[in-house]
Amino acid sequence: MRWVFWILSLFALAVAVALALRSSPGYALLVWPPYRVELSINLLVLLLVAGFAVGYLVLRFILGAIALPARVRAYRERRRRDNARASLISAIRAFLEGRYGKAEQAAVVAMKSSESPALAAVIAARAAHELRQWDKRDGYLERVESIAPADTALRAVTSADVMLDERRFDDALAELKTLPAKHTAALRLELKAQQLAKNWDSTFPLVEQLERRGVFDGNQARQLRRYAYMENLQRKSLDRRSMGECWQKIPAEYRRDAKVAAAGAQGFIALGDGVKACEIIEDALDAEWDSELVGLYAECANEDTVRQIERAELWLTTNPGDAVLLFTLGKLCARQELWGKAQSYLEASISVDPMYSAHLTLAELHERLGNSDAARRHYRESLELAVDQLRKSSGGRRRTPL
């Protein structure tokens, strides 16, 4: 509506000027010796208006001509930035689509401009990494460092990420140490690097930080800590002192966890400390029952086997149908040469859940007692169950022909 108002105003002004000039009888006398010019007021006004308009247009033309080179330069710069931005967007899009060759080409074009050249170099480096062109990737990363030396996060996180893909864990950790303050993505990369490098002690503070930042919920953080404790115990199981120190550092909550307790018990069993393994298993099972853990109880070489049997029979009162517990009791009784009880427990275990290990132990028991026919029968059934279990486990991992 504004343009309508201006048009009406101009028409009104024109009408007013025309009426004023029509009724004006005056004239103007211009003297420049020896010249003398007499003009009507109307003509003088028209000449002044026309002169002003011509002067204004000439002045605008001169100023435009003077400013033309700067405007051309600004136009070219604007076009260059637009082309660079378009190339950068094209590079990002191609990279996300998995077209790494095209992404690298577009990123190289974007790198030649001043429109986020460091970001373009990072995209080119990641694309070259996906194409397994290591030298070009390293060259692009060096370009990032030269273009934006203050932007350490962009280069360090990218370098650490590609190094982890090459399993260069120590190099990735060294790269991440250059960051003055680690953001969440950098902390996750460091956690992954520490896990792959098997530096399990270093993972715990990282898990705690990521849990505080809401990356992991309580259950996820617990699973990560549990896995770290298990792996750490396995690594320390070659030395009794290291194993003992490692076990004592684990919080009581996790020492009673069945998975962690199993890893600890296996480590002490391997070191020949069956007493400590028994203690670990008993504490964990008293806190929470776990059939897999009780299967290790018979593996603990302990001089007081009778006490183990009594403890296992106490567990049997609350877990009467547990096949693994019955199998464990059968093995403990056989170790103590309580042949009748051993046979009874093994047969009860097989009746609940026929396991090839229970048949094998019962076959060895019958062979020791001189029952050849029963021993052969249980050997055969043990073999059949073992073959069937292998067939089932291998069936899910069949290779697809290339």
Secondary structure, 3 states (H helix, E strand, C coil): CHHHHHHHHHHHHHHHHHHHHHCCCCEEEEEECCEEEEEEHHHHHHHHHHHHHHHHHHHHHHHHHHHHHHHHHHHHHHHHHHHHHHHHHHHHHHHHCCCHHHHHHHHHHHHCCCCCHHHHHHHHHHHHHHCCCHHHHHHHHHHHHHHCCCCHHHHHHHHHHHHHHCCCHHHHHHHHCCCCCCCHHHHHHHHHHHHHCCCHHHHHHHHHHHHHCCCCCHHHHHHHHHHHHHHHHHHCCCCHHHHHHHHHHCCHHHHCCHHHHHHHHHHHHHCCCHHHHHHHHHHHHHHCCCHHHHCCHHHCCCCCHHHHHHHHHHHHHHCCCCHHHHHHHHHHHHHCCCHHHHHHHHHHHHHHCCCHHHHHHHHHHHHHHCCHHHHHHHHHHHHHHHHHHHHHHHHCCCCCCC
